[in-house]
Amino acid sequence: FDHRSYFTNLLGFGETLTDEQRKELSSYKKLIYDGYEKSLSMGVDKDISAILVDDVFGYEILTDAKAKGYTTLQSTEVSGIDHLEFEHGDEWQSWIEKVQPTFTKALVRYNVDGDKELNQKTLENLKKLSDYSHDHGYKFLIEPLVPATPEQLAQLGNDKSRYDHELRPDLTVQMITEMQNAGVEPDVWKIEGMYTETDYQKVVDAARQGGRDIVGI
């Protein structure tokens, strides 16, 4: 529940939030967290469940969850943009140290046929986050989205469903390989859904190629 830009837009808030709006957004995050803790009291195993939340509206949740021994995942990316920039700019590392999560997490939009300059910027920042995470004892989860380019959609008659079925699986495999070649080594890939077992197998094979046998999907 680490939505930020989408969440604020959904509620009709502007780009500059008031203190009351921030409190309201945080209260909704707390409601979800309360639900998580309720699920634990009903028998969900805390060792196979986790909390994924941002530190903008969910900082207190992350620190409370950490203190209680829950598995935590902390978002690091600026929300709602087309490439990876860190939420706290040059201070992104200090915010990770404040929380000390189980996993660092980055959501990225990356199409191998997309803007080369933005892709390169994303790769550079992912490499920084990957190296930092492993050097400091954190696991690393990446959530890559593969949005269609206008050219890719055009060749499929602007049919988004055809893109998801015909192009996105192989583009996902290419993306994983490009990121690995750039030194990006997540412990878990949180990928978009596929439509066939064959497509899933391609992605698993890519994620675990080159001796990466314990990388998760």
N, C-alpha and C positions, 0 to 999 in steps of 0.2 A: 504493500500500500504506500508506494513511494511517489505517487502522482503529484505533480506540482503545477506546471503550466496548464495542463489539461483540466486539472481540478479547479484552479482559480477561474479559468474561462467558463467552465461549466456552471459555476456559481455567479457569473456575471461580474466578477471583481476586475478592477483595472490592473495595470502593470505595477502601480505603486500601492501597496497594501497598507491599510490603517492597522493600528494595534489591535482593534477589535476584530478585524477580518483575520488577522494572523491567529488570534486566540480561537476564532471559530473554526478555522482550518485545522488547527492542532486538536481541537476537541473532537472532530470527526475521526482523526487518526487514533485518538485515545479510545474512541468507541470500538474501533476495529481491534485494537490491542486488548481491550477488556474482553472482547469476544474470543480472542486467542486464549487468554488465560482461563476463561470459562471452559473452553474445549479441553484444556489440560485437566481441569477438575472433573471432567466427564470421561476421562480415560485416554485422551490423545497422549501419545508418548512424546515428551519434550525432546528426547534424543533423536527422533526422526521427524521433527518439525522445526520451523525456523521463523524468524521475524525479518522481513525485508522492508525497510522504511528509510525515508530521507532524514537528514539531520536539520533540514530547514524548518519543518513543522513537526518533526518527530524526534528531536534530540533527547528529550526527557524519556521517551519510550525506549530509545536505544540504550541509554545509560541504565535504566531500570531493568531492562531485559538482560543486559550484560551482568548486572549485579546478581540476578536470579539464576544465572547459569544457562540461559536460553541461547540457542544458536542465533547469531545476529548477522545481518547483511546490511551494509551501509552504502547508500548511493553516493557516487562521487561526481556525476556528470551534471552540467547545466541542462535543465529540462527544456525539451521542445525545440532544439536546434538541429541542423542537418549534419553536424560533425561533433566530435568530442572535444569539449572544453571543460575544465574542472570547475565545479560549483563555487569554490572559494578562491579561485585564481591561484596566486602563488602560495596561498596558505592552505592548500588542499591537504598536504601531509599532516599539518598540525591538527586539522579536524579529525583525521583518522586516528591520531594519537589520543585525542580527547575521548573518543568512543572505544577504541580498541576492539573492533568487531571481529567476529569469526571470519567473515568474508568481506572483502571490498567488492564493490559491484559497479559496473559501468554499462549503461544502455547506449548503444551506438547504432546509427543508420549508415549502412555501408553496402554499396553496389559496386562491384569491380569495374563496371562500365560507367560509373558516375564521375563526378568532378574529381580529377586526379589530384588537384591541389588540396582539396578538402580531405580526400582519402588519405593523403600523405600526412596531413596534420593529425588526423585521427589515429593513424598507425603510430606516430611519434608519441602521442599522449598515452595510448594504450601500452606501449612498451615501457614508458615511465611508470605507469601504475602497476603493470605486471612485475617489473623488477623490484619496485618498492615493496609491494605486497609480500613477495617471497623472501626478500632480504630482511623483512621485519616480522616474519612469522604469521602473516595473514594468508588465508586462502583467497583466491580470486575468481569471481564469477563474471562472465560477460554475457550480456543480453543483446545479441545483434539482430537488428531488423534489416531486411533487404528490400527496400522500396524500389518499385520499377522506375526506370528512367522514361522520359517521354518517348524516346525512340523505341524502347522495348515494347511499350504499350502500343505504339502506333503499328508496329509490325504484327501485332495480334489483334488488330481492329479495336484497340482501346478496351479490350475485354480483360478486366482484372482477374477474373476467375481462371482464364486461360493462362495468364501470367503465373498465378500461384501454382497451377498444375504443371505447366510445360517448361517454364524458365527458372522459377525461383529455387527449386531443389538443387540444380546444377550450379546456380550462382552462389548458393549457400556453401557448397563444397569448395568452389573457387575462393570465396571469401575466407573460409577457414584456413586454407593453404596459404593465401597471401599473408594473413595475420601471423601464422606460425613462422613463415619465412622472415617476417619482420621482427621476430623475437617475442611475440605476444603469446604467453603460455597460461591460459586460464585453467583452473582446476575443474571448472564446470562451464559448459556452454548451455545457456538457456535459450534454445532456439524456437523459432516460430513453428507452428504445426505443419506437418506434411500430410499428404493424402494417400500414400502407398507405403507398404513395408519396404519396398525396394528403395524409395527415396530416403526413408529413415536410415536404412543400412548404409547408403552412400555417405550420409552425414556422420554416422558413428565411425565408419572406416576412416574418414578424413580426420576427425577429431582425435583418433587413436593411432594415426599413422606415425611412423618413425619412433616406435617404442613408447608412445604415450598411453600405455595400457590401462592406467588408472584414472584417466581423464573421464569425467562424467558428462552426461547429457541431461 
